[in-house]
């Protein structure tokens, strides 16, 4: 009985290590793009010189893909944190340009900061925590930002 249990354990371990279905390659439309953000720049400042009650957050990020399916991207949408979303005055979808091996994404958020100190505005971070990428076939992928804090305190 012990030998039978030992053989069953060895067989299950071998199956778990090699995978029951074998190595199946994804192809064409089924292959996941493997998006990542490899560079991220942002700036925060007053919307105008006349008033400090409205702030503008501008950002540029560079999105790459392991499968080089960049030309299939239809839309890129920033995921705005809850601490900022209630304060947003304007924040249209960002513009993006598909380059040879990356996508350059440029956008801005304008939000109400009336009554907040500089430190309280910085404490609202992260303003954007990820981006949602929609493909032409309507598949949707979420790409997390690696650096959660974009401004120094």
C-alpha positions as CSV (number, residue, x, y, z in Angstrom):
1,X,0.0,0.0,0.0
2,X,2.8,2.4,0.8
3,X,4.5,1.7,-2.6
4,X,1.2,2.5,-4.4
5,X,0.8,5.8,-2.5
6,X,4.4,6.6,-3.2
7,X,3.9,6.0,-7.0
8,X,0.7,8.0,-7.0
9,X,2.5,10.9,-5.3
10,X,5.4,10.7,-7.8
11,X,3.0,10.7,-10.7
12,X,1.0,13.7,-9.4
13,X,4.2,15.6,-8.7
14,X,5.6,14.9,-12.2
15,X,2.2,15.9,-13.7
16,X,2.2,19.1,-11.7
17,X,5.8,20.0,-12.7
18,X,5.3,19.4,-16.4
19,X,1.7,20.5,-16.7
20,X,-1.1,18.2,-17.7
21,X,-1.9,19.8,-21.0
22,X,1.7,20.1,-22.2
23,X,3.1,23.3,-23.7
24,X,0.5,24.9,-25.8
25,X,1.5,28.0,-27.8
26,X,-0.9,30.8,-28.3
27,X,-1.1,32.1,-31.8
28,X,-2.4,35.2,-33.6
29,X,-5.4,36.9,-32.0
30,X,-5.2,34.7,-28.9
31,X,-1.7,35.7,-27.9
32,X,-1.7,38.1,-24.9
33,X,0.2,41.3,-25.7
34,X,2.2,41.4,-22.5
35,X,2.1,45.2,-22.1
36,X,4.4,47.0,-19.8
37,X,5.2,50.7,-19.0
38,X,8.9,51.2,-19.3
39,X,9.1,54.9,-18.7
40,X,6.8,57.4,-17.0
41,X,7.1,61.2,-16.6
42,X,4.7,63.5,-14.9
43,X,4.4,67.1,-13.8
44,X,2.0,68.8,-11.3
45,X,1.3,72.5,-11.2
46,X,-1.3,75.3,-11.0
47,X,-3.7,75.5,-13.9
48,X,-3.1,79.2,-14.2
49,X,-1.0,82.0,-12.6
50,X,-4.2,83.7,-11.3
51,X,-5.4,80.9,-9.1
52,X,-3.9,78.1,-7.1
53,X,-7.3,76.4,-6.6
54,X,-7.1,74.3,-9.8
55,X,-4.1,72.0,-10.5
56,X,-3.0,70.3,-13.7
57,X,-1.3,67.0,-13.8
58,X,0.4,66.2,-17.1
59,X,1.9,62.8,-17.9
60,X,3.7,61.0,-20.7
61,X,4.2,57.2,-20.5
62,X,5.8,54.8,-22.9
63,X,4.1,51.4,-23.3
64,X,5.7,48.4,-24.9
65,X,4.5,44.9,-25.7
66,X,6.2,41.5,-25.7
67,X,4.2,40.4,-28.8
68,X,4.6,43.7,-30.7
69,X,0.9,44.0,-31.2
70,X,1.0,47.8,-30.8
71,X,-0.8,48.6,-34.0
72,X,-3.9,46.7,-32.7
73,X,-4.4,49.2,-29.8
74,X,-7.7,51.1,-30.1
75,X,-7.8,53.1,-26.9
76,X,-5.8,53.8,-23.8
77,X,-7.6,55.0,-20.6
78,X,-5.9,56.1,-17.3
79,X,-7.3,54.6,-14.2
80,X,-7.7,57.6,-11.8
81,X,-7.4,57.0,-8.0
82,X,-10.5,57.5,-5.8
83,X,-8.8,60.3,-4.0
84,X,-8.6,62.4,-7.2
85,X,-11.6,61.2,-9.3
86,X,-14.1,63.2,-7.2
87,X,-12.0,66.3,-7.8
88,X,-11.5,66.0,-11.6
89,X,-12.7,69.0,-13.6
90,X,-11.4,67.7,-16.9
91,X,-9.5,64.6,-18.0
92,X,-10.1,63.5,-21.6
93,X,-8.7,60.3,-22.9
94,X,-5.0,60.7,-23.6
95,X,-3.6,60.9,-27.1
96,X,-1.2,58.2,-28.2
97,X,1.2,57.6,-31.0
98,X,2.2,54.2,-32.1
99,X,5.9,54.0,-32.8
100,X,8.0,51.1,-34.1
101,X,8.4,49.3,-30.8
102,X,6.4,51.4,-28.2
103,X,3.4,53.6,-27.8
104,X,3.9,57.2,-26.5
105,X,0.9,58.3,-24.4
106,X,0.3,61.9,-23.5
107,X,-2.5,63.2,-21.2
108,X,-3.5,65.5,-18.5
109,X,-5.9,65.8,-15.6
110,X,-7.2,69.1,-14.3
111,X,-8.6,68.8,-10.7
112,X,-9.9,71.0,-8.0
113,X,-7.4,71.6,-5.2
114,X,-9.2,74.5,-3.5
115,X,-8.5,74.6,0.2
116,X,-5.7,72.0,0.1
117,X,-2.1,72.7,1.1
118,X,0.8,71.6,-1.1
119,X,1.3,68.6,1.2
120,X,-2.4,67.6,1.0
121,X,-2.2,67.7,-2.8
122,X,0.8,65.5,-2.8
123,X,-0.9,63.1,-0.4
124,X,-3.6,62.5,-3.0
125,X,-1.1,60.4,-4.9
126,X,-1.1,58.2,-6.9
127,X,-3.2,60.3,-9.2
128,X,-3.2,57.5,-11.8
129,X,-2.5,53.9,-10.7
130,X,-2.8,52.0,-14.0
131,X,-3.9,52.3,-17.6
132,X,-6.6,50.2,-19.4
133,X,-5.6,49.2,-23.0
134,X,-8.4,48.3,-25.3
135,X,-7.5,46.4,-28.5
136,X,-9.3,46.7,-31.9
137,X,-10.9,43.3,-31.1
138,X,-12.3,44.8,-27.9
139,X,-10.0,42.7,-25.6
140,X,-9.1,44.8,-22.6
141,X,-5.8,44.7,-20.6
142,X,-4.8,46.6,-17.5
143,X,-1.2,47.7,-17.0
144,X,-0.1,48.6,-13.5
145,X,2.2,51.5,-13.0
146,X,5.4,50.4,-11.3
147,X,6.3,53.7,-9.6
148,X,3.3,54.6,-7.4
149,X,4.7,57.9,-6.3
150,X,5.5,60.4,-9.0
151,X,6.3,63.6,-7.0
152,X,8.8,63.9,-4.2
153,X,7.5,65.2,-0.9
